Amino acid sequence: MSKLINPNENNSIKKHYQGFDKVLAVLLIIGIIAISGVIIYSMFTPEPGYITLGLLNSDKKAENYPTNATKGENVTFYVSVGNYLNRDFSFRIEILTGNNETEIGSSGSSNAISFMNSSTTILSHGENWISNEFNVSFSLSGYNQIIIAELWEISMGSNDKYWEIVTMHLNITS
């Protein structure tokens, strides 16, 4: 026996699908608008800026760093800074020395001795800077002696803001 579909049931199914089609169309339009909004937002929102900080060897290259030195011998290096913050960046470099007890953290170094500070430098967006020559020597021998370069932003007021740190580890012999 074959079952016949009642015409009233067939109309009910068509009405269900018509309602579903309307809901689906509305959801697709909302989805297209939302995705378009995200694309437009990402196109017009600038990427966050950044600073580059690096150590350069005595030839002003980022390679062949010294790993050994003798007591009293000068270790020569340079510090480079690049500004990509989409604004001017005023900073100073602090050079410190440390050893096995020195801790390097996200807010700078502790148990290190300040060796010298650079003068204040202002970089515009897209500019790169290389310091004058730094010469650091150690009076005591030992493994894992550290030269530390900390980047500090000069801000209005009395408190400079710690920004970044780079290190050079050396074995100092007699």
Sequence and secondary structure as in RCSB ss.txt:
>XXXX:A:sequence
MSKLINPNENNSIKKHYQGFDKVLAVLLIIGIIAISGVIIYSMFTPEPGYITLGLLNSDKKAENYPTNATKGENV
TFYVSVGNYLNRDFSFRIEILTGNNETEIGSSGSSNAISFMNSSTTILSHGENWISNEFNVSFSLSGYNQIIIAE
LWEISMGSNDKYWEIVTMHLNITS
>XXXX:A:secstr
      HHHHHHHHHHHHHHHHHHHHHHHHHHHHHHHHHHHHHHS    EEEEEEE TTS SS    EEETT  E
EEEEEEEEESSS EEEEEEEEEE TT EEETTEEES EEEEE   EEE TT EEE   EEE  SS EEEEEEEEE
EEE  SSS  EEEEEEEEEEEEE 
